[in-house]
């Protein structure tokens, strides 16, 4: 991803899609650690913010990232809950 960010730019649709897929792989992994889940949420938050700024909130990419961000946050909350108990 660093090459995509450097050569295409932070707001390029391909860079955003790569970051989205990377985060998805992290949080959907059954063996994901808490750090993996946190990284996924952080990556999706940053990607959603960039997609909304570049393409607008109604763009399908921004909406899709937002949906996956909700799922990643839910996965993180579910994993953190037993640790807090």
Beta strands, then each sheet from edge to edge (+ up, - down):
end
